Amino acid sequence: MANVVCEISVNQAPLAARVSDIAGAGAVVDFWGVVRPIEDGREIEGIDYEAHREMAEHQLTQIAEQAAKRSELKLVVVHHRIGFVAVGEASLFLRVASPHRSEGFRASQWIVEELKKKVPIWKRPRFKVESHRHASHADRVGITV
C-alpha cells in the first residue's frame, strides 16, 4: 500500500477563501491527470504528448463553453501539457467552479471524457527498456559457460 498523506482540520475558524474571484461558486473542483507508471501492462518512463495545437485549443474552448452552459459553471480552466511528461507528473490540469459540488464533479468528468474523444492530442508511451549493459552476451542469451 502506498503512503497516503491526509491533511484534516476540524475547528471553528473560517476557511480561507483561496479562490475569491469566482462569484456565485459554491464548489471549486480540481482534477490532475497524472502519468501512471504502467501502460499496456508494461513499465514506462513517461509519455510523449503531441498535439495539433491550434485545433486542440479550439476544441478545448468549445468543450469548456459547452460545459459552462450545461452546468452553469462559473469558471473552467484546462491546461494540457505536450512534449515528454515523466511518470508521476501531471499532464492535465482541470479546474471548474460551479454553484454546487455535484455539478462540478459531473462537469469535470464530462470535460475529461470529451477531451479524450475530440481533442487532437496524441500520446506515445516511452517504455522502459531492460538494461543488459552489465551482462555478458552469454548471460543475455542464456548460455551457460
PyMOL commands that set and color helices and strands:
alter all, ss='L'
color gray80, all
select helices_A, chain A and resi 53-71+101-118+137-141
alter helices_A, ss='H'
color red, helices_A
select strands_A, chain A and resi 27-34+38-39+42-51+75-80+83-86+90-98+121-127
alter strands_A, ss='S'
color yellow, strands_A
deselect
rebuild
show_as cartoon
